[in-house]
Amino acid sequence: MTRILLLSDTHSHIDDAILKYAKQADEIWHAGDIGQLTVTDALAKLKPLRGVYGNIDDHIIQKEFPLNNRFICEGVDVLMTHIGGYPPKYNSRTRKEIQTNPPKLFISGHSHILKVMWDKKLGVLHMNPGACGKYGIHTVRTMLRFVIDKSEIKDLEVVELGKRGQ
């Protein structure tokens, strides 16, 4: 069993509220728009970290993190990218990979809108954790927590960190 904290769009922001939840996880996954490596450095000091770079991330972050990150967590095939679209309208960069070799879990960020939905046709669960930073269009800072147990994704929880300006 692996407890996951999924976050995105920190835009250089890290605080005690984020770190509190990070300490409770077994792994932390960041879906891009990190902003500064101080964010991921703080998270990686606490738990194993997986991530991707986003559209605001500079060449330094791009050397540290890939554009796409495909991996297996327990028995779950995961594909994470920052800009990926939503079922069934994936963007042109991710569509072919998802359609020809669907992961069980597809993660993206970018929109600042928390969304979890099924692609029933392909059997893919899509997660976007919203944004936990203080910059962007969102009004509430959010993250997701869930458990991967063998090949099962369960115990999904929305974490609200308060209003964006706080």
Secondary structure, 3 states (H helix, E strand, C coil): CEEEEEECCCCCCCCHHHHHHHHHCCEEEECCCCCCHHHHHHHHCCCCEEECCCCCCCHHHHHHCCCEEEEEECCEEEEEECCCEECCEECHHHHHHHHHCCCCEEECCCCCCEEEEEECCCCEEEEEECCCCCCCCCCEEEEEEEEEECCEEEEEEEEEEEECCC
